[in-house]
Amino acid sequence: MRAPTGTARHAGGARAAVVRLARVSLRSNGWVPNQHGAWAMLALPYLVGVWRGIGDGAFRPVIIPLFGVWLVGYLAFYVGGLWLKSRRRPRYLPALRAYLAVAAGFGLAVLALDWRLLVWVPAFVPFLAVGIWSSAQRTERSVLSGGAMVAAACVMTLSAYTASRSGGTVWESLTTARAPIVALAVLLLTYLFGTVLYVKSMIRERGVAAYSRASIGYHAVVTALAVPMAVAHHPSWWWVVAFLAAMTARAAILAGRRLTPKALGFGEVGASVALAVIAVLVR
């Protein structure tokens, strides 16, 4: 095979430079989030709710635009936060307007397919309000803001579950659930809030003993609280105890270690996949 000529190598390098520049431009203008762990937080609650909902009900078309609202709504929330944090710089407006328009379109499709899901909107509003306020105050990385976003994510578990159940009210769908869906939503809330403390102790507050102790202590306490659940309910809940114990060990072993945000994000993806499998199996 003939080696590439200097001209060919130059052209290939130029194309690579253009691609890198495009990526930087998309990120700097808010089109593409740079929060690697956020994707796991988006996918996990939705997938658990849909999977358990289909198990108790059936596949319903509404779950597709519902995911669209969830995903594109997050993108709009992300770039909107950048816009507020930057004191309303216009460079973020194209992405914000585009994402809001697409999210609204998905939202209308959801209501056209199942208007009952409108009842979940008030449950999201307080948490989104905290997130928006935090961005405006430039405190979007605070524990309060992270906790609010985690709570909103776990409301999605219940929303996605009821989207897969037809007939009756949303409340009836939850109260007649064969899957332990409310307990699973609490489990996801417990895990995801733990990641807020863990990631904070590993990046922005790395080396601060109080944050490391808070992360380790929180994980240890929720692991202990999960034991009575396993004793009182199905033996499969011991997998939950084992998972939370592993998260406690992770928080303790890695405390103070220097890890990149990307490495932490991939770690969260792996832990989220493990928890998703457990959430499918528990009874």
C-alpha atoms as an extended CHARMM CRD file, in Angstrom:
* protein
*
       283  EXT
         1         1  MET       CA              0.0000000000        0.0000000000        0.0000000000  PROA      1               0.0000000000
         2         2  ARG       CA              1.3610000000        3.4190000000       -0.9630000000  PROA      2               0.0000000000
         3         3  ALA       CA              2.1810000000        5.7150000000        1.9180000000  PROA      3               0.0000000000
         4         4  PRO       CA              0.0850000000        8.8710000000        2.0280000000  PROA      4               0.0000000000
         5         5  THR       CA              1.6640000000       11.8600000000        0.3570000000  PROA      5               0.0000000000
         6         6  GLY       CA              2.3830000000       15.0780000000        2.2110000000  PROA      6               0.0000000000
         7         7  THR       CA             -0.6280000000       16.6840000000        0.5760000000  PROA      7               0.0000000000
         8         8  ALA       CA             -2.8840000000       13.8350000000        1.6900000000  PROA      8               0.0000000000
         9         9  ARG       CA             -1.5540000000       13.9930000000        5.2160000000  PROA      9               0.0000000000
        10        10  HSD       CA             -2.0650000000       17.7460000000        5.2590000000  PROA      10              0.0000000000
        11        11  ALA       CA             -5.6610000000       17.3450000000        4.0320000000  PROA      11              0.0000000000
        12        12  GLY       CA             -6.3600000000       14.6790000000        6.6660000000  PROA      12              0.0000000000
        13        13  GLY       CA             -4.9360000000       16.9110000000        9.3770000000  PROA      13              0.0000000000
        14        14  ALA       CA             -7.0140000000       19.8360000000        8.1550000000  PROA      14              0.0000000000
        15        15  ARG       CA            -10.2090000000       17.7370000000        8.2600000000  PROA      15              0.0000000000
        16        16  ALA       CA             -9.3940000000       16.5740000000       11.7870000000  PROA      16              0.0000000000
        17        17  ALA       CA             -8.8010000000       20.1810000000       12.8400000000  PROA      17              0.0000000000
        18        18  VAL       CA            -12.1520000000       21.2220000000       11.3940000000  PROA      18              0.0000000000
        19        19  VAL       CA            -13.9130000000       18.4070000000       13.2770000000  PROA      19              0.0000000000
        20        20  ARG       CA            -12.2150000000       19.3960000000       16.5360000000  PROA      20              0.0000000000
        21        21  LEU       CA            -13.1300000000       23.0340000000       15.9780000000  PROA      21              0.0000000000
        22        22  ALA       CA            -16.7590000000       22.0860000000       15.3120000000  PROA      22              0.0000000000
        23        23  ARG       CA            -16.8880000000       20.0570000000       18.5160000000  PROA      23              0.0000000000
        24        24  VAL       CA            -15.4140000000       22.9030000000       20.5290000000  PROA      24              0.0000000000
        25        25  SER       CA            -17.9040000000       25.3240000000       18.9580000000  PROA      25              0.0000000000
        26        26  LEU       CA            -20.8810000000       23.0750000000       19.7750000000  PROA      26              0.0000000000
        27        27  ARG       CA            -19.7540000000       22.7320000000       23.3750000000  PROA      27              0.0000000000
        28        28  SER       CA            -18.9010000000       26.3960000000       23.8600000000  PROA      28              0.0000000000
        29        29  ASN       CA            -22.2990000000       27.4790000000       22.5080000000  PROA      29              0.0000000000
        30        30  GLY       CA            -24.2240000000       25.0730000000       24.7000000000  PROA      30              0.0000000000
        31        31  TRP       CA            -25.3440000000       22.5660000000       22.0680000000  PROA      31              0.0000000000
        32        32  VAL       CA            -23.4990000000       19.6210000000       23.6350000000  PROA      32              0.0000000000
        33        33  PRO       CA            -23.2350000000       19.1700000000       27.4330000000  PROA      33              0.0000000000
        34        34  ASN       CA            -19.8510000000       18.2930000000       28.8990000000  PROA      34              0.0000000000
        35        35  GLN       CA            -21.2660000000       16.4890000000       31.9370000000  PROA      35              0.0000000000
        36        36  HSD       CA            -20.4100000000       12.8460000000       31.3010000000  PROA      36              0.0000000000
        37        37  GLY       CA            -22.2770000000       11.4210000000       34.2890000000  PROA      37              0.0000000000
        38        38  ALA       CA            -25.4940000000       13.2480000000       33.4090000000  PROA      38              0.0000000000
        39        39  TRP       CA            -26.3350000000       10.7430000000       30.6710000000  PROA      39              0.0000000000
        40        40  ALA       CA            -26.5460000000        7.9370000000       33.2030000000  PROA      40              0.0000000000
        41        41  MET       CA            -28.7950000000       10.0690000000       35.4040000000  PROA      41              0.0000000000
        42        42  LEU       CA            -31.0660000000       10.6870000000       32.4190000000  PROA      42              0.0000000000
        43        43  ALA       CA            -31.2580000000        7.1180000000       31.1580000000  PROA      43              0.0000000000
        44        44  LEU       CA            -31.4910000000        5.1440000000       34.4100000000  PROA      44              0.0000000000
        45        45  PRO       CA            -34.7740000000        6.4750000000       35.8800000000  PROA      45              0.0000000000
        46        46  TYR       CA            -36.5310000000        6.4500000000       32.5250000000  PROA      46              0.0000000000
        47        47  LEU       CA            -35.4380000000        2.9400000000       31.5410000000  PROA      47              0.0000000000
        48        48  VAL       CA            -36.3150000000        1.4410000000       34.9210000000  PROA      48              0.0000000000
        49        49  GLY       CA            -39.7720000000        3.0250000000       34.8520000000  PROA      49              0.0000000000
        50        50  VAL       CA            -40.4730000000        1.9060000000       31.2870000000  PROA      50              0.0000000000
        51        51  TRP       CA            -39.1670000000       -1.6210000000       31.7960000000  PROA      51              0.0000000000
        52        52  ARG       CA            -41.2030000000       -2.2360000000       34.9270000000  PROA      52              0.0000000000
        53        53  GLY       CA            -44.2010000000       -0.4750000000       33.3860000000  PROA      53              0.0000000000
        54        54  ILE       CA            -44.1470000000       -2.6990000000       30.3030000000  PROA      54              0.0000000000
        55        55  GLY       CA            -43.8800000000       -5.7020000000       32.6010000000  PROA      55              0.0000000000
        56        56  ASP       CA            -47.0590000000       -4.6480000000       34.4110000000  PROA      56              0.0000000000
        57        57  GLY       CA            -48.7920000000       -3.2220000000       31.3470000000  PROA      57              0.0000000000
        58        58  ALA       CA            -47.6800000000       -3.0830000000       27.7210000000  PROA      58              0.0000000000
        59        59  PHE       CA            -45.5310000000       -1.1730000000       25.2900000000  PROA      59              0.0000000000
        60        60  ARG       CA            -47.3540000000        2.0620000000       24.5010000000  PROA      60              0.0000000000
        61        61  PRO       CA            -46.2630000000        4.5810000000       21.8390000000  PROA      61              0.0000000000
        62        62  VAL       CA            -46.3990000000        7.4690000000       24.3210000000  PROA      62              0.0000000000
        63        63  ILE       CA            -43.1680000000        6.3230000000       25.9520000000  PROA      63              0.0000000000
        64        64  ILE       CA            -41.2170000000        7.3920000000       22.8380000000  PROA      64              0.0000000000
        65        65  PRO       CA            -42.1090000000       11.1210000000       22.8420000000  PROA      65              0.0000000000
        66        66  LEU       CA            -41.9120000000       11.0100000000       26.6420000000  PROA      66              0.0000000000
        67        67  PHE       CA            -38.2350000000       10.1560000000       26.3270000000  PROA      67              0.0000000000
        68        68  GLY       CA            -37.9310000000       12.9700000000       23.7900000000  PROA      68              0.0000000000
        69        69  VAL       CA            -39.3200000000       15.4490000000       26.3130000000  PROA      69              0.0000000000
        70        70  TRP       CA            -36.9650000000       14.0990000000       28.9550000000  PROA      70              0.0000000000
        71        71  LEU       CA            -33.8180000000       14.1710000000       26.8110000000  PROA      71              0.0000000000
        72        72  VAL       CA            -34.3740000000       17.4100000000       24.9110000000  PROA      72              0.0000000000
        73        73  GLY       CA            -35.7950000000       19.0370000000       28.0280000000  PROA      73              0.0000000000
        74        74  TYR       CA            -32.5020000000       18.2940000000       29.7730000000  PROA      74              0.0000000000
        75        75  LEU       CA            -30.5640000000       19.8260000000       26.8940000000  PROA      75              0.0000000000
        76        76  ALA       CA            -32.7330000000       22.9480000000       27.1280000000  PROA      76              0.0000000000
        77        77  PHE       CA            -32.2470000000       23.0500000000       30.8990000000  PROA      77              0.0000000000
        78        78  TYR       CA            -28.4810000000       22.7080000000       30.4910000000  PROA      78              0.0000000000
        79        79  VAL       CA            -28.0500000000       25.4730000000       27.9370000000  PROA      79              0.0000000000
        80        80  GLY       CA            -30.5800000000       27.6280000000       29.7760000000  PROA      80              0.0000000000
        81        81  GLY       CA            -28.4220000000       27.3040000000       32.8620000000  PROA      81              0.0000000000
        82        82  LEU       CA            -25.3840000000       28.4300000000       30.8840000000  PROA      82              0.0000000000
        83        83  TRP       CA            -27.3540000000       31.3810000000       29.5580000000  PROA      83              0.0000000000
        84        84  LEU       CA            -28.3910000000       32.4700000000       33.0550000000  PROA      84              0.0000000000
        85        85  LYS       CA            -24.9480000000       31.8600000000       34.5000000000  PROA      85              0.0000000000
        86        86  SER       CA            -23.3170000000       33.9280000000       31.7430000000  PROA      86              0.0000000000
        87        87  ARG       CA            -25.6360000000       36.8610000000       32.4560000000  PROA      87              0.0000000000
        88        88  ARG       CA            -27.6940000000       36.1330000000       29.3430000000  PROA      88              0.0000000000
        89        89  ARG       CA            -25.0470000000       36.0350000000       26.6560000000  PROA      89              0.0000000000
        90        90  PRO       CA            -26.7440000000       35.7920000000       23.2420000000  PROA      90              0.0000000000
        91        91  ARG       CA            -24.4540000000       33.0170000000       21.9720000000  PROA      91              0.0000000000
        92        92  TYR       CA            -26.5250000000       30.4770000000       23.9490000000  PROA      92              0.0000000000
        93        93  LEU       CA            -29.8950000000       31.5910000000       22.5900000000  PROA      93              0.0000000000
        94        94  PRO       CA            -29.9180000000       29.5700000000       19.3160000000  PROA      94              0.0000000000
        95        95  ALA       CA            -29.4510000000       26.2900000000       21.1920000000  PROA      95              0.0000000000
        96        96  LEU       CA            -31.8970000000       27.3010000000       23.9270000000  PROA      96              0.0000000000
        97        97  ARG       CA            -34.6360000000       28.2650000000       21.4720000000  PROA      97              0.0000000000
        98        98  ALA       CA            -34.1430000000       25.1600000000       19.3550000000  PROA      98              0.0000000000
        99        99  TYR       CA            -34.2320000000       22.7720000000       22.3130000000  PROA      99              0.0000000000
       100       100  LEU       CA            -37.2520000000       24.4620000000       23.8840000000  PROA      100             0.0000000000
       101       101  ALA       CA            -39.1520000000       24.2430000000       20.5850000000  PROA      101             0.0000000000
       102       102  VAL       CA            -38.3370000000       20.5640000000       20.0930000000  PROA      102             0.0000000000
       103       103  ALA       CA            -39.1630000000       19.7310000000       23.7170000000  PROA      103             0.0000000000
       104       104  ALA       CA            -42.5110000000       21.5200000000       23.3600000000  PROA      104             0.0000000000
       105       105  GLY       CA            -43.2590000000       19.4790000000       20.2510000000  PROA      105             0.0000000000
       106       106  PHE       CA            -42.5370000000       16.2390000000       22.0840000000  PROA      106             0.0000000000
       107       107  GLY       CA            -44.6460000000       17.4600000000       24.9950000000  PROA      107             0.0000000000
       108       108  LEU       CA            -47.6510000000       18.0610000000       22.7600000000  PROA      108             0.0000000000
       109       109  ALA       CA            -47.2160000000       14.5820000000       21.2990000000  PROA      109             0.0000000000
       110       110  VAL       CA            -47.2100000000       13.0910000000       24.8080000000  PROA      110             0.0000000000
       111       111  LEU       CA            -50.4330000000       14.8780000000       25.7320000000  PROA      111             0.0000000000
       112       112  ALA       CA            -52.0610000000       13.8590000000       22.4620000000  PROA      112             0.0000000000
       113       113  LEU       CA            -51.2930000000       10.2110000000       23.2100000000  PROA      113             0.0000000000
       114       114  ASP       CA            -52.0300000000       10.2420000000       26.9560000000  PROA      114             0.0000000000
       115       115  TRP       CA            -53.3000000000       13.4270000000       28.5460000000  PROA      115             0.0000000000
       116       116  ARG       CA            -53.2030000000       11.7940000000       32.0120000000  PROA      116             0.0000000000
       117       117  LEU       CA            -49.4410000000       12.3600000000       32.1550000000  PROA      117             0.0000000000
       118       118  LEU       CA            -50.0880000000       16.0800000000       32.5170000000  PROA      118             0.0000000000
       119       119  VAL       CA            -50.5650000000       15.4560000000       36.2490000000  PROA      119             0.0000000000
       120       120  TRP       CA            -46.8180000000       14.8740000000       36.6120000000  PROA      120             0.0000000000
       121       121  VAL       CA            -45.9190000000       18.4190000000       35.5190000000  PROA      121             0.0000000000
       122       122  PRO       CA            -46.4880000000       20.0110000000       38.9800000000  PROA      122             0.0000000000
       123       123  ALA       CA            -44.2020000000       17.3820000000       40.5210000000  PROA      123             0.0000000000
       124       124  PHE       CA            -41.3050000000       18.5140000000       38.3190000000  PROA      124             0.0000000000
       125       125  VAL       CA            -41.8330000000       22.2760000000       38.7010000000  PROA      125             0.0000000000
       126       126  PRO       CA            -40.3490000000       22.8100000000       42.2120000000  PROA      126             0.0000000000
       127       127  PHE       CA            -37.1620000000       20.9020000000       41.3920000000  PROA      127             0.0000000000
       128       128  LEU       CA            -36.7080000000       22.6840000000       38.0820000000  PROA      128             0.0000000000
       129       129  ALA       CA            -37.2820000000       26.0060000000       39.8290000000  PROA      129             0.0000000000
       130       130  VAL       CA            -34.4650000000       25.2250000000       42.2650000000  PROA      130             0.0000000000
       131       131  GLY       CA            -32.1810000000       24.3250000000       39.3580000000  PROA      131             0.0000000000
       132       132  ILE       CA            -33.0000000000       27.4940000000       37.4270000000  PROA      132             0.0000000000
       133       133  TRP       CA            -32.5390000000       29.6600000000       40.5140000000  PROA      133             0.0000000000
       134       134  SER       CA            -29.2160000000       27.9780000000       41.2570000000  PROA      134             0.0000000000
       135       135  SER       CA            -27.9760000000       28.6660000000       37.7240000000  PROA      135             0.0000000000
       136       136  ALA       CA            -28.9760000000       32.3140000000       38.0140000000  PROA      136             0.0000000000
       137       137  GLN       CA            -27.0690000000       32.5080000000       41.3250000000  PROA      137             0.0000000000
       138       138  ARG       CA            -24.1120000000       30.5750000000       39.8740000000  PROA      138             0.0000000000
       139       139  THR       CA            -24.5270000000       27.8480000000       42.4950000000  PROA      139             0.0000000000
       140       140  GLU       CA            -25.5930000000       25.1130000000       40.0670000000  PROA      140             0.0000000000
       141       141  ARG       CA            -22.8890000000       22.7960000000       41.4490000000  PROA      141             0.0000000000
       142       142  SER       CA            -24.2530000000       22.9680000000       45.0040000000  PROA      142             0.0000000000
       143       143  VAL       CA            -25.6220000000       19.9630000000       46.8640000000  PROA      143             0.0000000000
       144       144  LEU       CA            -29.0620000000       21.6230000000       46.9130000000  PROA      144             0.0000000000
       145       145  SER       CA            -29.1280000000       22.0210000000       43.1450000000  PROA      145             0.0000000000
       146       146  GLY       CA            -27.8120000000       18.5080000000       42.5520000000  PROA      146             0.0000000000
       147       147  GLY       CA            -30.3570000000       17.0520000000       44.9350000000  PROA      147             0.0000000000
       148       148  ALA       CA            -33.1990000000       18.8630000000       43.1760000000  PROA      148             0.0000000000
       149       149  MET       CA            -32.1270000000       17.5180000000       39.8010000000  PROA      149             0.0000000000
       150       150  VAL       CA            -31.8450000000       13.9950000000       41.2070000000  PROA      150             0.0000000000
       151       151  ALA       CA            -35.3410000000       14.2540000000       42.6700000000  PROA      151             0.0000000000
       152       152  ALA       CA            -36.7160000000       15.3750000000       39.2960000000  PROA      152             0.0000000000
       153       153  ALA       CA            -34.9860000000       12.4270000000       37.6360000000  PROA      153             0.0000000000
       154       154  CYS       CA            -36.6350000000        9.9860000000       40.0160000000  PROA      154             0.0000000000
       155       155  VAL       CA            -40.0740000000       11.4830000000       39.4070000000  PROA      155             0.0000000000
       156       156  MET       CA            -39.4350000000       10.3850000000       35.8240000000  PROA      156             0.0000000000
       157       157  THR       CA            -39.3110000000        6.7670000000       37.0120000000  PROA      157             0.0000000000
       158       158  LEU       CA            -42.9050000000        7.0410000000       38.1800000000  PROA      158             0.0000000000
       159       159  SER       CA            -43.9360000000        9.0330000000       35.1010000000  PROA      159             0.0000000000
       160       160  ALA       CA            -42.4440000000        6.4840000000       32.7170000000  PROA      160             0.0000000000
       161       161  TYR       CA            -44.0520000000        3.6440000000       34.6430000000  PROA      161             0.0000000000
       162       162  THR       CA            -47.5360000000        5.1440000000       34.4710000000  PROA      162             0.0000000000
       163       163  ALA       CA            -47.0290000000        5.9290000000       30.7740000000  PROA      163             0.0000000000
       164       164  SER       CA            -46.8530000000        2.1850000000       30.1620000000  PROA      164             0.0000000000
       165       165  ARG       CA            -50.1170000000        1.5190000000       32.0240000000  PROA      165             0.0000000000
       166       166  SER       CA            -53.3690000000        2.2140000000       30.2180000000  PROA      166             0.0000000000
       167       167  GLY       CA            -56.7710000000        2.7620000000       31.7790000000  PROA      167             0.0000000000
       168       168  GLY       CA            -57.6670000000        4.4330000000       35.0520000000  PROA      168             0.0000000000
       169       169  THR       CA            -55.9060000000        7.3420000000       36.6670000000  PROA      169             0.0000000000
       170       170  VAL       CA            -52.1890000000        7.7450000000       37.2300000000  PROA      170             0.0000000000
       171       171  TRP       CA            -52.7550000000        7.1380000000       40.9260000000  PROA      171             0.0000000000
       172       172  GLU       CA            -54.5510000000        3.8730000000       40.1890000000  PROA      172             0.0000000000
       173       173  SER       CA            -51.6380000000        2.7860000000       38.0000000000  PROA      173             0.0000000000
       174       174  LEU       CA            -49.2480000000        3.2730000000       40.9190000000  PROA      174             0.0000000000
       175       175  THR       CA            -51.4310000000        1.6980000000       43.5910000000  PROA      175             0.0000000000
       176       176  THR       CA            -52.1250000000       -1.4090000000       41.4870000000  PROA      176             0.0000000000
       177       177  ALA       CA            -48.4930000000       -1.8740000000       40.4720000000  PROA      177             0.0000000000
       178       178  ARG       CA            -47.1460000000       -5.3980000000       40.7190000000  PROA      178             0.0000000000
       179       179  ALA       CA            -43.6100000000       -4.0400000000       40.4690000000  PROA      179             0.0000000000
       180       180  PRO       CA            -42.2270000000       -2.3050000000       43.6030000000  PROA      180             0.0000000000
       181       181  ILE       CA            -42.0820000000        0.8730000000       41.5560000000  PROA      181             0.0000000000
       182       182  VAL       CA            -42.2710000000        3.4190000000       44.3890000000  PROA      182             0.0000000000
       183       183  ALA       CA            -39.5450000000        1.5760000000       46.3030000000  PROA      183             0.0000000000
       184       184  LEU       CA            -37.4380000000        1.5060000000       43.1440000000  PROA      184             0.0000000000
       185       185  ALA       CA            -37.8860000000        5.2470000000       42.6380000000  PROA      185             0.0000000000
       186       186  VAL       CA            -36.6970000000        5.8000000000       46.2150000000  PROA      186             0.0000000000
       187       187  LEU       CA            -33.7400000000        3.4860000000       45.5560000000  PROA      187             0.0000000000
       188       188  LEU       CA            -32.7500000000        5.4700000000       42.4720000000  PROA      188             0.0000000000
       189       189  LEU       CA            -33.1140000000        8.7140000000       44.4320000000  PROA      189             0.0000000000
       190       190  THR       CA            -30.9000000000        7.2640000000       47.1610000000  PROA      190             0.0000000000
       191       191  TYR       CA            -28.2010000000        6.1800000000       44.7310000000  PROA      191             0.0000000000
       192       192  LEU       CA            -28.2130000000        9.2980000000       42.5630000000  PROA      192             0.0000000000
       193       193  PHE       CA            -28.0600000000       11.6690000000       45.5320000000  PROA      193             0.0000000000
       194       194  GLY       CA            -25.1110000000        9.6390000000       46.7710000000  PROA      194             0.0000000000
       195       195  THR       CA            -23.3570000000       10.3150000000       43.4770000000  PROA      195             0.0000000000
       196       196  VAL       CA            -23.8380000000       14.0660000000       44.0400000000  PROA      196             0.0000000000
       197       197  LEU       CA            -21.9000000000       13.8130000000       47.3040000000  PROA      197             0.0000000000
       198       198  TYR       CA            -19.3690000000       11.3560000000       45.9030000000  PROA      198             0.0000000000
       199       199  VAL       CA            -18.5310000000       13.3600000000       42.7770000000  PROA      199             0.0000000000
       200       200  LYS       CA            -18.3710000000       16.6020000000       44.7560000000  PROA      200             0.0000000000
       201       201  SER       CA            -15.9170000000       15.0240000000       47.2060000000  PROA      201             0.0000000000
       202       202  MET       CA            -13.8010000000       13.7920000000       44.2790000000  PROA      202             0.0000000000
       203       203  ILE       CA            -13.5980000000       16.9750000000       42.1760000000  PROA      203             0.0000000000
       204       204  ARG       CA            -14.5630000000       20.3950000000       43.5010000000  PROA      204             0.0000000000
       205       205  GLU       CA            -14.1290000000       19.4790000000       47.1620000000  PROA      205             0.0000000000
       206       206  ARG       CA            -11.3910000000       16.8980000000       46.7690000000  PROA      206             0.0000000000
       207       207  GLY       CA             -9.2080000000       16.8710000000       49.8450000000  PROA      207             0.0000000000
       208       208  VAL       CA            -11.8910000000       18.4720000000       52.0390000000  PROA      208             0.0000000000
       209       209  ALA       CA            -12.3550000000       15.9770000000       54.8580000000  PROA      209             0.0000000000
       210       210  ALA       CA            -15.9220000000       17.0750000000       55.6530000000  PROA      210             0.0000000000
       211       211  TYR       CA            -17.1420000000       16.1960000000       52.1550000000  PROA      211             0.0000000000
       212       212  SER       CA            -15.3470000000       12.8490000000       52.1240000000  PROA      212             0.0000000000
       213       213  ARG       CA            -16.8780000000       11.9740000000       55.4900000000  PROA      213             0.0000000000
       214       214  ALA       CA            -20.3210000000       13.0750000000       54.2770000000  PROA      214             0.0000000000
       215       215  SER       CA            -20.0540000000       10.8850000000       51.1790000000  PROA      215             0.0000000000
       216       216  ILE       CA            -18.8080000000        7.8200000000       53.0360000000  PROA      216             0.0000000000
       217       217  GLY       CA            -21.2120000000        8.3030000000       55.9460000000  PROA      217             0.0000000000
       218       218  TYR       CA            -24.2250000000        8.7800000000       53.6760000000  PROA      218             0.0000000000
       219       219  HSD       CA            -23.4910000000        5.5980000000       51.7230000000  PROA      219             0.0000000000
       220       220  ALA       CA            -22.9070000000        3.6200000000       54.9080000000  PROA      220             0.0000000000
       221       221  VAL       CA            -26.1980000000        4.7920000000       56.4310000000  PROA      221             0.0000000000
       222       222  VAL       CA            -28.3290000000        4.0070000000       53.3660000000  PROA      222             0.0000000000
       223       223  THR       CA            -26.6880000000        0.5870000000       53.1100000000  PROA      223             0.0000000000
       224       224  ALA       CA            -27.6540000000       -0.1350000000       56.7070000000  PROA      224             0.0000000000
       225       225  LEU       CA            -31.2040000000        1.0990000000       56.0950000000  PROA      225             0.0000000000
       226       226  ALA       CA            -31.5350000000       -1.2340000000       53.0960000000  PROA      226             0.0000000000
       227       227  VAL       CA            -30.9620000000       -4.3130000000       55.2660000000  PROA      227             0.0000000000
       228       228  PRO       CA            -34.4420000000       -4.2510000000       56.9090000000  PROA      228             0.0000000000
       229       229  MET       CA            -35.9420000000       -3.8830000000       53.4220000000  PROA      229             0.0000000000
       230       230  ALA       CA            -34.1610000000       -7.0480000000       52.3300000000  PROA      230             0.0000000000
       231       231  VAL       CA            -35.2420000000       -8.8800000000       55.4760000000  PROA      231             0.0000000000
       232       232  ALA       CA            -38.8850000000       -7.8260000000       55.2050000000  PROA      232             0.0000000000
       233       233  HSD       CA            -39.3070000000       -8.2250000000       51.4560000000  PROA      233             0.0000000000
       234       234  HSD       CA            -38.1710000000      -10.4830000000       48.6430000000  PROA      234             0.0000000000
       235       235  PRO       CA            -34.6470000000      -11.9780000000       48.9880000000  PROA      235             0.0000000000
       236       236  SER       CA            -33.7150000000      -10.2870000000       45.7080000000  PROA      236             0.0000000000
       237       237  TRP       CA            -33.3990000000       -7.0430000000       47.7030000000  PROA      237             0.0000000000
       238       238  TRP       CA            -30.1270000000       -8.3760000000       49.0990000000  PROA      238             0.0000000000
       239       239  TRP       CA            -28.6900000000       -7.4420000000       45.7020000000  PROA      239             0.0000000000
       240       240  VAL       CA            -29.6240000000       -3.8660000000       46.5500000000  PROA      240             0.0000000000
       241       241  VAL       CA            -27.7670000000       -4.1390000000       49.8540000000  PROA      241             0.0000000000
       242       242  ALA       CA            -24.7170000000       -5.5450000000       48.0610000000  PROA      242             0.0000000000
       243       243  PHE       CA            -24.7990000000       -2.7370000000       45.4960000000  PROA      243             0.0000000000
       244       244  LEU       CA            -25.0480000000        0.0000000000       48.1280000000  PROA      244             0.0000000000
       245       245  ALA       CA            -22.2630000000       -1.6540000000       50.1170000000  PROA      245             0.0000000000
       246       246  ALA       CA            -20.1050000000       -1.5620000000       46.9720000000  PROA      246             0.0000000000
       247       247  MET       CA            -20.8750000000        2.1490000000       46.5650000000  PROA      247             0.0000000000
       248       248  THR       CA            -19.8530000000        2.6990000000       50.1920000000  PROA      248             0.0000000000
       249       249  ALA       CA            -16.5810000000        0.8820000000       49.5660000000  PROA      249             0.0000000000
       250       250  ARG       CA            -16.0060000000        2.9500000000       46.4260000000  PROA      250             0.0000000000
       251       251  ALA       CA            -16.5400000000        6.2040000000       48.3070000000  PROA      251             0.0000000000
       252       252  ALA       CA            -14.1260000000        5.1030000000       51.0410000000  PROA      252             0.0000000000
       253       253  ILE       CA            -11.3860000000        3.6320000000       48.8480000000  PROA      253             0.0000000000
       254       254  LEU       CA            -11.3020000000        6.4310000000       46.2900000000  PROA      254             0.0000000000
       255       255  ALA       CA            -11.6680000000        9.3170000000       48.7440000000  PROA      255             0.0000000000
       256       256  GLY       CA             -9.0730000000       11.9400000000       47.9460000000  PROA      256             0.0000000000
       257       257  ARG       CA             -7.7960000000       10.1770000000       44.8270000000  PROA      257             0.0000000000
       258       258  ARG       CA             -7.1430000000       12.2830000000       41.7540000000  PROA      258             0.0000000000
       259       259  LEU       CA             -9.5470000000       11.1340000000       39.0000000000  PROA      259             0.0000000000
       260       260  THR       CA            -10.6050000000       13.0080000000       35.8790000000  PROA      260             0.0000000000
       261       261  PRO       CA            -14.2490000000       14.0430000000       35.3940000000  PROA      261             0.0000000000
       262       262  LYS       CA            -14.3970000000       11.6990000000       32.3950000000  PROA      262             0.0000000000
       263       263  ALA       CA            -13.1970000000        8.7410000000       34.4890000000  PROA      263             0.0000000000
       264       264  LEU       CA            -15.7650000000        9.5380000000       37.1650000000  PROA      264             0.0000000000
       265       265  GLY       CA            -18.4690000000        9.8460000000       34.5200000000  PROA      265             0.0000000000
       266       266  PHE       CA            -17.6600000000        6.4460000000       33.0360000000  PROA      266             0.0000000000
       267       267  GLY       CA            -17.6560000000        5.0090000000       36.5300000000  PROA      267             0.0000000000
       268       268  GLU       CA            -21.1550000000        6.3520000000       37.0810000000  PROA      268             0.0000000000
       269       269  VAL       CA            -22.2870000000        4.8070000000       33.8040000000  PROA      269             0.0000000000
       270       270  GLY       CA            -20.9920000000        1.4090000000       34.9250000000  PROA      270             0.0000000000
       271       271  ALA       CA            -22.6490000000        1.6970000000       38.3420000000  PROA      271             0.0000000000
       272       272  SER       CA            -25.8980000000        2.8210000000       36.7150000000  PROA      272             0.0000000000
       273       273  VAL       CA            -25.9120000000       -0.1910000000       34.4010000000  PROA      273             0.0000000000
       274       274  ALA       CA            -25.4080000000       -2.4960000000       37.3960000000  PROA      274             0.0000000000
       275       275  LEU       CA            -28.2340000000       -0.8140000000       39.2970000000  PROA      275             0.0000000000
       276       276  ALA       CA            -30.5190000000       -0.9970000000       36.2560000000  PROA      276             0.0000000000
       277       277  VAL       CA            -30.0220000000       -4.7620000000       36.1190000000  PROA      277             0.0000000000
       278       278  ILE       CA            -30.7720000000       -5.0510000000       39.8200000000  PROA      278             0.0000000000
       279       279  ALA       CA            -33.8700000000       -2.8530000000       39.4610000000  PROA      279             0.0000000000
       280       280  VAL       CA            -35.1770000000       -5.2190000000       36.7830000000  PROA      280             0.0000000000
       281       281  LEU       CA            -34.6170000000       -8.2820000000       38.9680000000  PROA      281             0.0000000000
       282       282  VAL       CA            -35.9390000000       -7.2180000000       42.3750000000  PROA      282             0.0000000000
       283       283  ARG       CA            -39.4320000000       -8.1950000000       43.4160000000  PROA      283             0.0000000000
